[in-house]
Amino acid sequence: TQSLLDLMTIRQEFGDFGGLKICIVGDIVHSRVAHTNIEIMRRLGMEVFTSGPEEFREEGYEFIEFSNAVETMDILMLLRIQHERLAGSMQMSPAEYNKDFGLSIFRTQRMKDRAIIMHPAPFNRGVEIDDEVVEGARSRIFKQIRNGVFARMAVIERAFSE
């Protein structure tokens, strides 16, 4: 259902999927959200890129440097760093991750005019995304959460109707 609500949010913002450029940033290796979204978004004609630390990259997905992604993408989708899964094995500290891959107000100033920010939630404030960005004008995180209620209601209705 996460992919459904993500697509719903993107369609509400842009009207169509064809030609949109999205970068999914973070732990691609351990993310079900990333794998499902990449597959579906490619099928819908979106250009899909990934970014993040080398330890989180996965073969077969087009990689882009984060600074370049910030400036060129229509959508930045940040993924939560799953500290509970990575306990002790992550090669960089949360502060280092934020410095290199966290989305700050400063970085958002370099985004395209109509570019938006998404995150499947929950998020780690101050790690993958700063407080001001979560609450900022480009953020569609709370819209995603609202759309999640509707998407999941529709799935449940369909599953239990005859």
MDAnalysis code that builds the backbone (N, CA, C; Angstrom):
import MDAnalysis as mda
import numpy as np

u = mda.Universe.empty(486, n_residues=162, atom_resindex=np.repeat(np.arange(162), 3), trajectory=True)
u.add_TopologyAttr("name", ["N", "CA", "C"] * 162)
u.add_TopologyAttr("resid", np.arange(1, 163))
u.add_TopologyAttr("resname", ["THR", "GLN", "SER", "LEU", "LEU", "ASP", "LEU", "MET", "THR", "ILE", "ARG", "GLN", "GLU", "PHE", "GLY", "ASP", "PHE", "GLY", "GLY", "LEU", "LYS", "ILE", "CYS", "ILE", "VAL", "GLY", "ASP", "ILE", "VAL", "HIS", "SER", "ARG", "VAL", "ALA", "HIS", "THR", "ASN", "ILE", "GLU", "ILE", "MET", "ARG", "ARG", "LEU", "GLY", "MET", "GLU", "VAL", "PHE", "THR", "SER", "GLY", "PRO", "GLU", "GLU", "PHE", "ARG", "GLU", "GLU", "GLY", "TYR", "GLU", "PHE", "ILE", "GLU", "PHE", "SER", "ASN", "ALA", "VAL", "GLU", "THR", "MET", "ASP", "ILE", "LEU", "MET", "LEU", "LEU", "ARG", "ILE", "GLN", "HIS", "GLU", "ARG", "LEU", "ALA", "GLY", "SER", "MET", "GLN", "MET", "SER", "PRO", "ALA", "GLU", "TYR", "ASN", "LYS", "ASP", "PHE", "GLY", "LEU", "SER", "ILE", "PHE", "ARG", "THR", "GLN", "ARG", "MET", "LYS", "ASP", "ARG", "ALA", "ILE", "ILE", "MET", "HIS", "PRO", "ALA", "PRO", "PHE", "ASN", "ARG", "GLY", "VAL", "GLU", "ILE", "ASP", "ASP", "GLU", "VAL", "VAL", "GLU", "GLY", "ALA", "ARG", "SER", "ARG", "ILE", "PHE", "LYS", "GLN", "ILE", "ARG", "ASN", "GLY", "VAL", "PHE", "ALA", "ARG", "MET", "ALA", "VAL", "ILE", "GLU", "ARG", "ALA", "PHE", "SER", "GLU"])
u.atoms.positions = np.array([
    [0.819, -1.213, 0.000],
    [0.000, 0.000, 0.000],
    [0.855, 1.266, 0.000],
    [2.099, 1.163, 0.482],
    [2.959, 2.349, 0.488],
    [3.163, 2.879, -0.920],
    [3.392, 1.996, -1.867],
    [3.580, 2.445, -3.253],
    [2.320, 3.104, -3.795],
    [1.160, 2.565, -3.448],
    [-0.100, 3.169, -3.904],
    [-0.239, 4.597, -3.397],
    [0.034, 4.804, -2.123],
    [-0.121, 6.153, -1.582],
    [0.963, 7.091, -2.097],
    [2.152, 6.565, -2.354],
    [3.202, 7.395, -2.950],
    [2.795, 7.838, -4.348],
    [2.283, 6.902, -5.140],
    [1.841, 7.235, -6.499],
    [0.658, 8.190, -6.482],
    [-0.245, 8.005, -5.542],
    [-1.386, 8.913, -5.391],
    [-0.897, 10.337, -5.120],
    [0.060, 10.464, -4.234],
    [0.618, 11.774, -3.892],
    [1.311, 12.403, -5.095],
    [2.099, 11.621, -5.815],
    [2.808, 12.137, -6.995],
    [1.816, 12.575, -8.062],
    [0.792, 11.773, -8.290],
    [-0.210, 12.134, -9.306],
    [-0.941, 13.420, -8.920],
    [-1.268, 13.582, -7.653],
    [-1.919, 14.815, -7.200],
    [-1.031, 16.030, -7.444],
    [0.261, 15.855, -7.304],
    [1.199, 16.967, -7.470],
    [1.504, 17.285, -8.924],
    [1.684, 16.259, -9.746],
    [2.194, 16.461, -11.105],
    [1.206, 16.082, -12.206],
    [0.147, 15.366, -11.875],
    [-0.856, 14.996, -12.866],
    [-0.512, 13.769, -13.690],
    [0.755, 13.552, -13.955],
    [1.190, 12.433, -14.787],
    [2.533, 11.941, -14.260],
    [2.891, 10.728, -14.622],
    [4.152, 10.146, -14.157],
    [5.261, 10.226, -15.203],
    [4.882, 10.211, -16.467],
    [5.847, 10.136, -17.555],
    [6.885, 11.242, -17.508],
    [8.145, 10.847, -17.536],
    [9.241, 11.808, -17.584],
    [9.665, 12.392, -16.254],
    [8.917, 12.140, -15.194],
    [9.324, 12.657, -13.884],
    [10.605, 11.972, -13.433],
    [11.442, 12.745, -12.766],
    [12.701, 12.215, -12.237],
    [12.606, 12.156, -10.716],
    [12.843, 10.952, -10.188],
    [12.810, 10.758, -8.741],
    [14.113, 10.123, -8.289],
    [14.586, 10.575, -7.142],
    [15.748, 9.944, -6.518],
    [15.319, 9.425, -5.151],
    [15.546, 8.142, -4.939],
    [15.278, 7.518, -3.647],
    [16.611, 7.474, -2.905],
    [16.637, 8.122, -1.740],
    [17.888, 8.360, -1.019],
    [17.917, 7.576, 0.289],
    [18.980, 6.798, 0.474],
    [19.146, 6.120, 1.752],
    [19.480, 4.655, 1.607],
    [18.933, 3.865, 2.509],
    [19.241, 2.442, 2.607],
    [18.395, 1.639, 1.620],
    [18.850, 1.591, 0.382],
    [18.146, 0.872, -0.676],
    [18.170, -0.633, -0.393],
    [19.267, -1.135, 0.105],
    [19.452, -2.571, 0.327],
    [18.370, -3.165, 1.227],
    [18.033, -2.492, 2.319],
    [17.098, -3.043, 3.300],
    [15.673, -2.516, 3.158],
    [15.393, -1.741, 2.132],
    [14.096, -1.073, 2.025],
    [13.143, -1.778, 1.068],
    [12.033, -2.271, 1.612],
    [10.976, -2.821, 0.754],
    [10.320, -1.697, -0.036],
    [10.173, -0.538, 0.582],
    [9.579, 0.621, -0.091],
    [10.355, 0.945, -1.360],
    [11.667, 0.996, -1.260],
    [12.494, 1.354, -2.420],
    [12.326, 0.357, -3.550],
    [12.430, -0.921, -3.254],
    [12.364, -1.934, -4.309],
    [11.020, -1.912, -5.033],
    [9.936, -1.836, -4.283],
    [8.606, -1.809, -4.895],
    [8.408, -0.536, -5.700],
    [8.751, 0.605, -5.123],
    [8.576, 1.874, -5.836],
    [9.413, 1.926, -7.109],
    [10.637, 1.480, -7.049],
    [11.502, 1.520, -8.235],
    [10.859, 0.735, -9.375],
    [10.394, -0.456, -9.090],
    [9.776, -1.300, -10.121],
    [8.532, -0.635, -10.720],
    [7.635, -0.187, -9.879],
    [6.378, 0.402, -10.362],
    [6.631, 1.732, -11.066],
    [7.474, 2.569, -10.495],
    [7.725, 3.885, -11.085],
    [8.380, 3.771, -12.458],
    [9.280, 2.830, -12.621],
    [9.886, 2.605, -13.943],
    [8.814, 2.209, -14.953],
    [7.913, 1.319, -14.555],
    [6.840, 0.872, -15.451],
    [5.922, 2.015, -15.863],
    [5.804, 3.015, -15.000],
    [4.945, 4.167, -15.290],
    [5.668, 5.278, -16.045],
    [6.917, 5.043, -16.430],
    [7.651, 6.003, -17.247],
    [8.466, 7.028, -16.491],
    [8.641, 6.820, -15.205],
    [9.471, 7.734, -14.422],
    [10.937, 7.330, -14.552],
    [11.827, 8.315, -14.462],
    [13.262, 8.055, -14.398],
    [13.619, 7.932, -12.921],
    [14.115, 6.767, -12.531],
    [14.362, 6.488, -11.120],
    [15.861, 6.360, -10.859],
    [16.321, 7.107, -9.872],
    [17.720, 7.098, -9.459],
    [17.780, 6.759, -7.974],
    [18.945, 6.328, -7.525],
    [19.163, 6.103, -6.101],
    [20.407, 6.861, -5.663],
    [20.457, 7.169, -4.370],
    [21.609, 7.850, -3.808],
    [21.753, 7.436, -2.352],
    [22.959, 7.586, -1.839],
    [23.203, 7.256, -0.446],
    [24.600, 6.701, -0.266],
    [24.933, 6.337, 0.964],
    [26.255, 5.787, 1.247],
    [26.499, 4.501, 0.461],
    [27.741, 4.249, 0.170],
    [28.113, 3.069, -0.618],
    [27.574, 1.771, -0.015],
    [27.556, 1.674, 1.305],
    [27.090, 0.441, 1.954],
    [25.597, 0.188, 1.731],
    [24.853, 1.204, 1.309],
    [23.411, 1.062, 1.089],
    [23.035, 0.974, -0.384],
    [24.019, 0.983, -1.266],
    [23.747, 0.927, -2.704],
    [23.497, -0.511, -3.137],
    [22.751, -0.636, -4.227],
    [22.451, -1.963, -4.742],
    [22.670, -1.987, -6.247],
    [23.277, -3.048, -6.724],
    [23.521, -3.214, -8.156],
    [22.195, -3.197, -8.916],
    [22.245, -2.677, -10.128],
    [21.062, -2.688, -10.980],
    [20.230, -1.426, -10.906],
    [20.568, -0.543, -10.006],
    [19.842, 0.719, -9.876],
    [20.777, 1.863, -10.226],
    [20.259, 2.828, -10.970],
    [21.093, 3.945, -11.407],
    [21.404, 4.862, -10.230],
    [22.689, 5.034, -9.953],
    [23.152, 5.847, -8.832],
    [23.433, 7.272, -9.297],
    [23.135, 8.237, -8.429],
    [23.444, 9.640, -8.683],
    [23.986, 10.234, -7.384],
    [24.977, 11.105, -7.499],
    [25.500, 11.791, -6.309],
    [24.383, 12.635, -5.698],
    [24.326, 12.666, -4.372],
    [23.241, 13.353, -3.686],
    [23.161, 14.832, -4.063],
    [24.291, 15.511, -4.142],
    [24.275, 16.943, -4.482],
    [23.676, 17.163, -5.870],
    [23.947, 16.283, -6.802],
    [23.376, 16.372, -8.144],
    [21.877, 16.064, -8.113],
    [21.487, 15.080, -7.315],
    [20.071, 14.725, -7.189],
    [19.259, 15.904, -6.661],
    [19.781, 16.575, -5.656],
    [19.073, 17.716, -5.062],
    [18.743, 18.754, -6.130],
    [19.655, 18.973, -7.051],
    [19.490, 20.032, -8.056],
    [18.679, 19.617, -9.279],
    [18.565, 18.318, -9.553],
    [17.991, 17.896, -10.834],
    [16.690, 17.106, -10.749],
    [16.309, 16.640, -9.589],
    [15.139, 15.766, -9.469],
    [13.841, 16.548, -9.289],
    [12.754, 15.945, -9.743],
    [11.412, 16.469, -9.475],
    [10.957, 16.041, -8.086],
    [11.435, 14.873, -7.664],
    [11.037, 14.306, -6.376],
    [12.266, 13.727, -5.684],
    [12.441, 14.099, -4.426],
    [13.425, 13.442, -3.566],
    [12.633, 12.630, -2.555],
    [12.848, 11.320, -2.558],
    [12.195, 10.456, -1.582],
    [13.269, 9.926, -0.641],
    [13.192, 10.353, 0.594],
    [14.171, 9.958, 1.598],
    [13.675, 8.722, 2.337],
    [14.592, 7.849, 2.675],
    [14.258, 6.637, 3.416],
    [14.807, 6.722, 4.827],
    [14.085, 6.125, 5.755],
    [14.512, 6.090, 7.150],
    [15.727, 5.185, 7.303],
    [16.690, 5.661, 8.073],
    [17.808, 4.814, 8.459],
    [17.291, 3.898, 9.569],
    [17.325, 2.614, 9.321],
    [16.763, 1.628, 10.244],
    [17.813, 1.232, 11.285],
    [17.975, 2.095, 12.274],
    [19.007, 1.879, 13.297],
    [18.871, 0.512, 13.962],
    [17.625, 0.072, 14.185],
    [17.406, -1.210, 14.858],
    [17.933, -2.386, 14.024],
    [17.889, -2.273, 12.710],
    [18.370, -3.330, 11.823],
    [19.892, -3.266, 11.678],
    [20.426, -2.060, 11.786],
    [21.848, -1.842, 11.502],
    [22.705, -1.737, 12.756],
    [22.144, -2.050, 13.898],
    [22.821, -1.872, 15.186],
    [24.300, -2.255, 15.126],
    [25.143, -1.241, 15.197],
    [26.579, -1.444, 15.251],
    [27.266, -1.704, 13.921],
    [26.502, -1.922, 12.855],
    [27.143, -2.263, 11.581],
    [27.224, -1.089, 10.604],
    [26.515, -0.011, 10.890],
    [26.551, 1.144, 9.994],
    [27.921, 1.800, 10.073],
    [28.480, 2.099, 8.909],
    [29.845, 2.613, 8.847],
    [29.956, 4.105, 9.156],
    [28.835, 4.805, 9.198],
    [28.889, 6.231, 9.532],
    [27.900, 6.522, 10.657],
    [28.204, 7.543, 11.420],
    [27.323, 7.930, 12.519],
    [26.106, 8.661, 11.955],
    [25.030, 8.774, 12.740],
    [23.880, 9.557, 12.285],
    [24.262, 10.996, 11.918],
    [25.187, 11.590, 12.668],
    [25.623, 12.961, 12.363],
    [26.354, 13.023, 11.022],
    [27.191, 12.023, 10.750],
    [27.893, 11.981, 9.460],
    [26.909, 11.757, 8.314],
    [25.926, 10.892, 8.544],
    [24.913, 10.645, 7.515],
    [24.180, 11.951, 7.200],
    [23.779, 12.665, 8.251],
    [23.073, 13.929, 8.052],
    [23.919, 14.921, 7.276],
    [25.187, 14.987, 7.587],
    [26.089, 15.916, 6.899],
    [26.195, 15.589, 5.411],
    [26.291, 14.310, 5.075],
    [26.506, 13.904, 3.686],
    [25.221, 13.675, 2.893],
    [24.163, 13.184, 3.559],
    [22.956, 12.781, 2.835],
    [21.661, 13.314, 3.430],
    [21.746, 14.062, 4.514],
    [20.540, 14.612, 5.120],
    [20.029, 15.809, 4.334],
    [18.717, 15.954, 4.315],
    [18.126, 17.076, 3.589],
    [17.885, 18.233, 4.553],
    [18.633, 19.301, 4.335],
    [18.559, 20.505, 5.169],
    [17.871, 21.621, 4.390],
    [17.488, 22.670, 5.087],
    [16.913, 23.847, 4.424],
    [17.894, 24.386, 3.392],
    [19.160, 24.426, 3.735],
    [20.178, 24.908, 2.797],
    [20.135, 24.106, 1.500],
    [20.084, 22.792, 1.614],
    [20.049, 21.957, 0.400],
    [18.756, 22.159, -0.385],
    [17.633, 22.338, 0.299],
    [16.363, 22.499, -0.430],
    [16.353, 23.759, -1.286],
    [17.162, 24.737, -0.941],
    [17.224, 25.973, -1.729],
    [17.812, 25.734, -3.113],
    [18.459, 24.603, -3.319],
    [19.050, 24.276, -4.619],
    [18.136, 23.382, -5.462],
    [16.968, 23.050, -4.928],
    [16.046, 22.178, -5.658],
    [15.330, 22.938, -6.771],
    [14.849, 22.183, -7.763],
    [14.046, 22.768, -8.836],
    [12.805, 23.428, -8.238],
    [12.269, 24.430, -8.930],
    [11.137, 25.198, -8.404],
    [9.952, 24.342, -7.961],
    [9.566, 23.364, -8.761],
    [8.377, 22.559, -8.452],
    [8.711, 21.238, -7.764],
    [9.962, 21.043, -7.414],
    [10.372, 19.773, -6.806],
    [9.748, 19.596, -5.424],
    [9.460, 18.334, -5.102],
    [8.856, 18.013, -3.805],
    [9.705, 16.993, -3.050],
    [9.399, 16.886, -1.757],
    [10.106, 15.973, -0.861],
    [9.097, 14.974, -0.308],
    [9.481, 13.707, -0.363],
    [8.628, 12.649, 0.170],
    [9.441, 11.771, 1.123],
    [8.726, 11.078, 1.994],
    [9.351, 10.151, 2.945],
    [8.256, 9.190, 3.400],
    [8.517, 7.878, 3.386],
    [7.469, 6.932, 3.768],
    [7.122, 6.935, 5.256],
    [7.927, 7.572, 6.073],
    [7.710, 7.645, 7.520],
    [7.776, 6.249, 8.140],
    [8.100, 6.149, 9.394],
    [8.512, 7.248, 10.255],
    [9.886, 7.765, 9.835],
    [10.204, 8.956, 10.257],
    [11.479, 9.554, 9.866],
    [12.293, 9.897, 11.099],
    [13.582, 9.978, 10.896],
    [14.517, 10.364, 11.950],
    [14.880, 11.826, 11.734],
    [14.254, 12.703, 12.486],
    [14.566, 14.129, 12.364],
    [16.027, 14.351, 12.735],
    [16.688, 15.149, 11.908],
    [18.086, 15.439, 12.161],
    [19.041, 14.381, 11.633],
    [18.508, 13.340, 11.008],
    [19.364, 12.325, 10.386],
    [19.146, 12.400, 8.882],
    [18.048, 11.826, 8.372],
    [17.817, 11.911, 6.934],
    [17.103, 13.200, 6.529],
    [16.488, 13.871, 7.480],
    [15.749, 15.090, 7.161],
    [15.695, 16.003, 8.388],
    [15.900, 17.282, 8.174],
    [15.863, 18.248, 9.271],
    [14.427, 18.682, 9.562],
    [14.187, 19.111, 10.810],
    [12.852, 19.532, 11.242],
    [12.204, 20.535, 10.294],
    [12.969, 21.549, 9.911],
    [12.418, 22.620, 9.075],
    [11.975, 22.094, 7.711],
    [12.609, 21.053, 7.237],
    [12.267, 20.474, 5.936],
    [11.001, 19.629, 6.051],
    [10.874, 18.874, 7.140],
    [9.662, 18.078, 7.369],
    [8.439, 18.983, 7.322],
    [8.545, 20.136, 7.951],
    [7.423, 21.069, 8.055],
    [7.379, 22.079, 6.910],
    [8.345, 22.040, 6.004],
    [8.486, 23.061, 4.967],
    [7.507, 22.940, 3.809],
    [7.523, 23.952, 2.956],
    [6.586, 24.059, 1.836],
    [6.757, 22.956, 0.795],
    [7.950, 22.426, 0.643],
    [8.186, 21.375, -0.360],
    [7.792, 19.986, 0.132],
    [7.671, 19.833, 1.419],
    [7.387, 18.525, 2.010],
    [5.970, 18.068, 1.691],
    [5.873, 16.812, 1.258],
    [4.564, 16.187, 1.033],
    [4.396, 14.993, 1.974],
    [5.182, 14.976, 3.034],
    [5.173, 13.854, 3.972],
    [3.814, 13.701, 4.642],
    [3.238, 14.784, 5.117],
    [1.949, 14.677, 5.805],
    [0.821, 14.380, 4.817],
    [0.977, 14.825, 3.576],
    [0.024, 14.468, 2.525],
    [0.103, 12.965, 2.253],
    [1.304, 12.417, 2.227],
    [1.473, 10.971, 2.058],
    [0.762, 10.218, 3.187],
    [0.925, 10.692, 4.392],
    [0.296, 10.033, 5.542],
    [-1.224, 10.052, 5.390],
    [-1.786, 11.211, 5.014],
    [-3.241, 11.299, 4.787],
    [-3.673, 10.375, 3.659],
    [-2.931, 10.396, 2.560],
    [-3.262, 9.532, 1.430],
    [-3.154, 8.059, 1.808],
    [-2.287, 7.744, 2.744],
    [-2.155, 6.371, 3.207],
    [-3.427, 5.849, 3.843],
    [-4.113, 6.709, 4.569],
    [-5.391, 6.310, 5.171],
    [-6.375, 5.939, 4.066],
    [-6.499, 6.792, 3.050],
    [-7.451, 6.542, 1.966],
    [-7.071, 5.318, 1.138],
    [-5.798, 5.176, 0.816],
    [-5.347, 4.031, 0.015],
    [-5.601, 2.721, 0.761],
    [-5.301, 2.708, 2.036],
    [-5.494, 1.478, 2.808],
    [-6.970, 1.181, 3.024],
    [-7.787, 2.222, 3.183],
    [-9.238, 2.010, 3.273],
    [-9.761, 1.357, 1.995],
    [-9.296, 1.831, 0.856],
    [-9.740, 1.277, -0.427],
    [-9.309, -0.181, -0.574],
    [-8.096, -0.492, -0.170],
    [-7.607, -1.872, -0.258],
    [-8.431, -2.787, 0.649],
    [-8.695, -2.346, 1.863],
    [-9.494, -3.147, 2.798],
    [-10.911, -3.336, 2.261],
    [-11.500, -2.265, 1.761],
    [-12.846, -2.346, 1.173],
    [-12.865, -3.364, 0.037],
    [-11.895, -3.294, -0.834],
    [-11.824, -4.217, -1.983],
    [-11.610, -5.657, -1.523],
    [-10.776, -5.830, -0.524],
    [-10.473, -7.181, -0.039],
    [-11.684, -7.864, 0.588],
    [-12.552, -7.083, 1.207],
    [-13.686, -7.671, 1.919],
    [-15.023, -7.504, 1.211],
    [-15.012, -6.939, 0.021],
    [-16.267, -6.814, -0.732],
    [-16.387, -7.987, -1.698],
    [-17.603, -8.237, -2.114],
    [-17.815, -9.382, -3.022],
    [-17.868, -8.977, -4.447],
])
